[in-house]
Amino acid sequence: MTEAHIGGREDGPEVMHYLVRLIDDVGGVYGAGGGVDGDLTGDIQGIARQNGLAVWAYGGGSVGSVDDLLFHGCKISIPGRCRGCSIFAIMKIAVIAGKGPLHRLSDELPARWECVVVDEVRELEKHRDAGLIIDLAFSPDEDRIRQLSRLLPIPIMINSMAYTIGEIGQPFVRINAWPGMLGREVHELAIGPKMDGVFLEEMYRQLGWKYRLVPDIPGMVSGRILAMIINEAYYTLQENVSTREEIDIAMKLGTNYPMGPFEWSEKIGLINIYDLLNKLGATDRRYMPAKGMAAAVVARA
């Protein structure tokens, strides 16, 4: 690994010159981030953009008086001037899809970017040159979290609807990747309270996608709403008020929903809805799943 030690604030022009030269040598879209002196950050962003590059912030804590800027095989140390900085490429995205669908992500990427799909977390070790990792098959077990955390400071998005960043304990980005949700025009994201969302803004701009940050709570926003609607439909069904088909039709015609609640549950996966309701119900009994839903989950197991 190449290493260049560059001095403090007075050497800002040298830092910028080195970054631009290095970026130009490697090519691509890169980010410089988190906590560099404001003026210096602005200067780097300006020069980078003049050269057709993108610069964004990626949060992280201080690792002492010297923080490392990781850059596509090169390490730049700026004493006393960076707090948890990272420089990373986003020419390649690694997606853990497991056995599930890719949800059109690869089709929506700019042509110059590569999308690599793997089935298991351990395969990501072969793709440490990726600028973004998306775990669509995330589960909150300690081993998986530990394996993903080893890949930091590469930005890592996880499909975690029930478990929050606070509970996971790592600076990941939660994305609502329930089946059907990534096909929407706007992605639903949540980050931890100590993370800087600036890098998301620039990253999504470069990807040509849109997003909205929501609170880091179980279910985010749309997940909670859908889970409650589906749960109420199951309560209605078990009380023999109407049939599944009639409830779906009534909700589509009466509220202009694109799908009825039972259709939604089939698309999203009833077990996903059930797990989220159980998580929410642990602190608020109003979210406890209907007995009919619990019976349906058991029957499908």
MARLUMLUM-399901 format. One record per residue (C-alpha): residue number from 1; x, y, z; residue in three letters. Coordinates in Angstrom, 1 decimal. Example, Ala and Ser with C-alpha at 12.3 -4.5 7.8 and 13.67 -1.06 7.14 Angstrom:
2
i  xx  yy  zz  aa
1  12.3  -4.5  7.8  ALA $
2  13.7  -1.1  7.1  SER $
***
This chain:
301
i  xx  yy  zz  aa
1  0.0  0.0  0.0  MET $
2  1.4  3.4  -1.0  THR $
3  1.5  5.9  1.9  GLU $
4  2.0  9.7  1.8  ALA $
5  2.2  11.8  4.9  HIS $
6  1.0  15.3  4.3  ILE $
7  1.2  18.1  6.9  GLY $
8  -1.4  20.3  8.5  GLY $
9  -3.7  23.0  7.3  ARG $
10  -0.9  25.0  5.7  GLU $
11  -0.3  22.1  3.4  ASP $
12  -3.9  22.2  2.1  GLY $
13  -2.8  22.9  -1.5  PRO $
14  -0.5  20.0  -1.5  GLU $
15  -3.3  17.8  -0.2  VAL $
16  -5.6  18.9  -2.9  MET $
17  -2.9  18.5  -5.6  HIS $
18  -2.2  15.0  -4.4  TYR $
19  -5.8  14.0  -4.3  LEU $
20  -6.6  15.4  -7.8  VAL $
21  -3.5  13.8  -9.3  ARG $
22  -4.2  10.5  -7.6  LEU $
23  -7.9  10.5  -8.6  ILE $
24  -6.9  11.4  -12.1  ASP $
25  -4.5  8.5  -12.2  ASP $
26  -7.1  6.0  -11.0  VAL $
27  -10.1  7.6  -12.6  GLY $
28  -13.7  7.5  -11.4  GLY $
29  -16.1  9.0  -8.9  VAL $
30  -14.7  9.3  -5.4  TYR $
31  -15.6  10.8  -2.0  GLY $
32  -13.5  12.7  0.5  ALA $
33  -15.2  13.0  3.8  GLY $
34  -16.1  13.4  7.3  GLY $
35  -14.8  16.3  9.4  GLY $
36  -12.0  17.8  7.3  VAL $
37  -11.6  21.5  8.0  ASP $
38  -14.6  23.2  6.3  GLY $
39  -12.6  25.5  4.0  ASP $
40  -10.3  22.7  2.9  LEU $
41  -13.3  20.4  2.2  THR $
42  -14.9  23.1  0.1  GLY $
43  -11.6  23.6  -1.9  ASP $
44  -11.2  19.8  -2.4  ILE $
45  -14.8  19.6  -3.6  GLN $
46  -14.4  22.5  -6.0  GLY $
47  -11.2  21.2  -7.6  ILE $
48  -12.6  17.7  -7.8  ALA $
49  -15.8  18.8  -9.5  ARG $
50  -13.8  20.9  -11.9  GLN $
51  -12.2  17.6  -12.9  ASN $
52  -15.5  15.9  -13.3  GLY $
53  -15.3  14.1  -9.9  LEU $
54  -17.6  13.8  -7.0  ALA $
55  -16.6  14.4  -3.4  VAL $
56  -18.8  13.7  -0.4  TRP $
57  -18.5  13.1  3.4  ALA $
58  -18.6  9.8  5.0  TYR $
59  -18.9  9.9  8.8  GLY $
60  -16.9  8.1  11.5  GLY $
61  -15.1  8.7  14.8  GLY $
62  -11.7  10.1  15.3  SER $
63  -8.9  7.5  15.5  VAL $
64  -6.4  9.9  17.1  GLY $
65  -4.2  12.7  15.9  SER $
66  -3.6  11.0  12.6  VAL $
67  -6.6  9.7  10.6  ASP $
68  -6.1  7.6  7.5  ASP $
69  -7.7  8.5  4.2  LEU $
70  -8.2  5.2  2.4  LEU $
71  -8.1  5.6  -1.3  PHE $
72  -8.2  2.8  -3.8  HIS $
73  -5.0  1.1  -2.6  GLY $
74  -3.3  4.3  -1.4  CYS $
75  -3.3  5.7  2.2  LYS $
76  -3.0  9.4  2.8  ILE $
77  -2.4  10.5  6.4  SER $
78  -3.3  14.1  7.4  ILE $
79  -2.1  14.8  11.0  PRO $
80  -4.6  16.6  13.1  GLY $
81  -6.9  17.6  10.2  ARG $
82  -9.3  14.8  9.7  CYS $
83  -11.8  13.1  12.0  ARG $
84  -12.8  9.7  10.7  GLY $
85  -12.2  10.6  7.0  CYS $
86  -12.6  8.1  4.2  SER $
87  -12.1  8.4  0.5  ILE $
88  -13.8  5.7  -1.5  PHE $
89  -14.7  4.7  -5.0  ALA $
90  -18.2  4.0  -6.1  ILE $
91  -17.5  2.5  -9.5  MET $
92  -18.4  -0.9  -8.2  LYS $
93  -21.4  -2.0  -6.0  ILE $
94  -21.4  -5.3  -4.3  ALA $
95  -24.9  -6.7  -3.5  VAL $
96  -25.7  -9.6  -1.2  ILE $
97  -29.0  -10.8  -2.7  ALA $
98  -29.0  -14.3  -1.1  GLY $
99  -31.6  -16.3  -2.8  LYS $
100  -33.9  -13.4  -3.3  GLY $
101  -34.4  -11.1  -6.3  PRO $
102  -32.1  -8.2  -7.0  LEU $
103  -35.0  -5.8  -7.1  HIS $
104  -33.9  -4.1  -10.3  ARG $
105  -30.9  -2.4  -8.7  LEU $
106  -28.5  -3.6  -11.3  SER $
107  -30.8  -2.4  -14.1  ASP $
108  -30.9  1.1  -12.6  GLU $
109  -27.2  1.7  -12.3  LEU $
110  -25.3  4.0  -14.6  PRO $
111  -23.6  2.0  -17.4  ALA $
112  -20.1  2.9  -16.2  ARG $
113  -20.7  1.2  -12.8  TRP $
114  -20.3  -2.5  -12.1  GLU $
115  -22.7  -4.4  -10.0  CYS $
116  -21.5  -7.7  -8.5  VAL $
117  -24.0  -10.0  -6.9  VAL $
118  -23.0  -12.5  -4.2  VAL $
119  -24.9  -15.0  -2.1  ASP $
120  -22.9  -14.9  1.2  GLU $
121  -21.2  -12.2  3.2  VAL $
122  -17.8  -14.0  3.2  ARG $
123  -17.7  -13.6  -0.6  GLU $
124  -17.4  -9.8  -0.1  LEU $
125  -13.7  -10.2  0.9  GLU $
126  -13.1  -10.6  -2.9  LYS $
127  -14.7  -7.2  -3.5  HIS $
128  -13.0  -4.8  -1.2  ARG $
129  -12.6  -2.4  -4.1  ASP $
130  -16.3  -1.8  -4.1  ALA $
131  -17.5  1.7  -3.3  GLY $
132  -20.8  0.5  -1.9  LEU $
133  -22.1  -2.7  -0.3  ILE $
134  -25.9  -3.5  -0.1  ILE $
135  -27.0  -6.4  2.0  ASP $
136  -30.5  -7.3  0.8  LEU $
137  -30.4  -10.5  2.8  ALA $
138  -29.4  -9.0  6.1  PHE $
139  -30.1  -10.8  9.4  SER $
140  -29.2  -9.3  12.8  PRO $
141  -27.0  -12.1  13.9  ASP $
142  -23.6  -11.3  15.5  GLU $
143  -21.5  -13.1  13.0  ASP $
144  -23.0  -11.4  10.0  ARG $
145  -22.7  -8.0  11.7  ILE $
146  -19.1  -8.7  12.5  ARG $
147  -18.3  -9.7  9.0  GLN $
148  -19.9  -6.7  7.5  LEU $
149  -18.2  -4.3  10.0  SER $
150  -14.8  -5.6  8.9  ARG $
151  -15.5  -4.1  5.5  LEU $
152  -15.9  -0.5  6.8  LEU $
153  -15.3  2.3  5.9  PRO $
154  -16.9  1.1  2.7  ILE $
155  -20.5  2.4  3.0  PRO $
156  -22.8  -0.5  3.9  ILE $
157  -26.5  -0.5  3.4  MET $
158  -28.6  -3.2  5.1  ILE $
159  -32.1  -4.4  4.5  ASN $
160  -33.1  -4.2  8.2  SER $
161  -36.7  -3.2  8.8  MET $
162  -37.1  -4.5  12.4  ALA $
163  -33.7  -3.7  13.9  TYR $
164  -32.3  -0.2  14.2  THR $
165  -28.8  1.1  13.7  ILE $
166  -28.8  1.8  17.5  GLY $
167  -29.5  -1.9  18.2  GLU $
168  -27.0  -3.2  15.5  ILE $
169  -24.3  -0.9  16.9  GLY $
170  -22.5  -0.3  13.6  GLN $
171  -22.5  2.8  11.3  PRO $
172  -24.5  1.1  8.5  PHE $
173  -27.3  2.6  6.5  VAL $
174  -30.7  1.0  6.8  ARG $
175  -32.7  0.7  3.6  ILE $
176  -36.3  -0.4  3.2  ASN $
177  -35.7  -3.2  0.7  ALA $
178  -38.8  -5.2  1.4  TRP $
179  -40.0  -6.8  -1.9  PRO $
180  -41.5  -4.1  -4.0  GLY $
181  -40.0  -1.2  -2.1  MET $
182  -36.9  -0.6  -4.1  LEU $
183  -39.0  -0.3  -7.2  GLY $
184  -40.4  3.0  -5.8  ARG $
185  -39.2  6.3  -7.0  GLU $
186  -37.8  7.3  -3.6  VAL $
187  -35.8  4.9  -1.3  HIS $
188  -36.5  5.0  2.4  GLU $
189  -33.3  5.2  4.5  LEU $
190  -32.3  5.5  8.2  ALA $
191  -29.0  6.3  9.8  ILE $
192  -27.7  6.5  13.3  GLY $
193  -27.7  9.8  15.3  PRO $
194  -23.9  10.2  15.0  LYS $
195  -23.8  9.7  11.3  MET $
196  -23.5  12.5  8.8  ASP $
197  -26.0  12.2  5.9  GLY $
198  -24.0  14.4  3.6  VAL $
199  -22.4  11.5  1.9  PHE $
200  -25.8  10.0  1.1  LEU $
201  -26.9  13.1  -0.7  GLU $
202  -23.9  13.1  -3.0  GLU $
203  -23.9  9.3  -3.4  MET $
204  -27.5  9.2  -4.5  TYR $
205  -27.0  12.2  -6.8  ARG $
206  -24.3  10.2  -8.6  GLN $
207  -26.4  7.1  -8.7  LEU $
208  -29.3  9.0  -10.1  GLY $
209  -31.6  7.7  -7.3  TRP $
210  -33.8  9.6  -4.8  LYS $
211  -34.1  8.9  -1.1  TYR $
212  -35.7  10.2  2.1  ARG $
213  -34.2  9.9  5.5  LEU $
214  -36.6  8.7  8.2  VAL $
215  -36.2  8.1  11.9  PRO $
216  -34.1  5.1  13.0  ASP $
217  -37.0  3.2  14.4  ILE $
218  -38.3  -0.4  13.8  PRO $
219  -40.3  -0.4  10.6  GLY $
220  -39.2  3.1  9.6  MET $
221  -42.4  4.8  8.3  VAL $
222  -43.9  2.9  5.4  SER $
223  -43.1  -0.4  7.1  GLY $
224  -45.1  0.5  10.2  ARG $
225  -48.0  1.8  8.2  ILE $
226  -48.2  -1.3  5.9  LEU $
227  -47.8  -3.7  8.8  ALA $
228  -50.7  -2.1  10.7  MET $
229  -52.9  -2.1  7.7  ILE $
230  -52.2  -5.7  7.0  ILE $
231  -52.7  -6.6  10.7  ASN $
232  -56.1  -4.9  10.8  GLU $
233  -57.1  -6.8  7.7  ALA $
234  -56.3  -10.1  9.4  TYR $
235  -58.4  -8.9  12.5  TYR $
236  -61.3  -8.2  10.1  THR $
237  -60.9  -11.6  8.4  LEU $
238  -60.8  -13.5  11.7  GLN $
239  -64.0  -11.8  12.9  GLU $
240  -65.7  -12.9  9.7  ASN $
241  -66.6  -9.4  8.6  VAL $
242  -65.6  -10.1  5.0  SER $
243  -63.4  -12.3  2.8  THR $
244  -59.8  -11.8  1.8  ARG $
245  -60.8  -10.9  -1.7  GLU $
246  -63.5  -8.5  -0.7  GLU $
247  -61.2  -6.7  1.8  ILE $
248  -58.5  -6.3  -0.9  ASP $
249  -61.1  -4.9  -3.4  ILE $
250  -62.6  -2.6  -0.8  ALA $
251  -59.2  -1.1  0.1  MET $
252  -58.2  -0.6  -3.5  LYS $
253  -61.4  1.0  -4.6  LEU $
254  -62.1  2.8  -1.4  GLY $
255  -58.7  4.2  -0.6  THR $
256  -57.1  4.0  -4.1  ASN $
257  -54.3  1.7  -2.7  TYR $
258  -52.3  0.0  -5.5  PRO $
259  -52.8  -3.3  -3.7  MET $
260  -55.1  -4.7  -1.0  GLY $
261  -53.6  -5.6  2.4  PRO $
262  -53.5  -9.3  1.7  PHE $
263  -51.9  -8.7  -1.7  GLU $
264  -49.3  -6.6  0.0  TRP $
265  -48.6  -9.3  2.6  SER $
266  -48.0  -11.8  -0.2  GLU $
267  -45.7  -9.5  -2.1  LYS $
268  -43.7  -8.3  1.0  ILE $
269  -43.8  -11.7  2.6  GLY $
270  -46.1  -12.4  5.5  LEU $
271  -43.2  -13.5  7.7  ILE $
272  -41.6  -10.1  7.3  ASN $
273  -44.8  -8.4  8.4  ILE $
274  -45.2  -10.8  11.3  TYR $
275  -41.6  -10.3  12.6  ASP $
276  -41.9  -6.5  12.5  LEU $
277  -45.3  -6.6  14.4  LEU $
278  -43.8  -8.8  17.0  ASN $
279  -40.9  -6.4  17.4  LYS $
280  -43.2  -3.4  17.7  LEU $
281  -45.6  -5.3  19.9  GLY $
282  -42.9  -6.0  22.5  ALA $
283  -43.1  -2.4  23.6  THR $
284  -46.6  -1.5  22.4  ASP $
285  -49.5  -4.0  22.6  ARG $
286  -51.4  -2.3  19.8  ARG $
287  -49.0  -3.8  17.3  TYR $
288  -49.4  -7.4  18.4  MET $
289  -50.2  -9.6  15.3  PRO $
290  -53.7  -11.0  14.9  ALA $
291  -54.2  -14.6  15.8  LYS $
292  -55.2  -15.3  12.2  GLY $
293  -51.9  -13.9  11.0  MET $
294  -49.9  -16.0  13.5  ALA $
295  -51.8  -19.1  12.4  ALA $
296  -51.1  -18.3  8.7  ALA $
297  -47.4  -18.0  9.4  VAL $
298  -47.3  -21.3  11.3  VAL $
299  -49.2  -23.0  8.5  ALA $
300  -46.6  -21.8  5.9  ARG $
301  -43.6  -22.8  8.0  ALA $
***
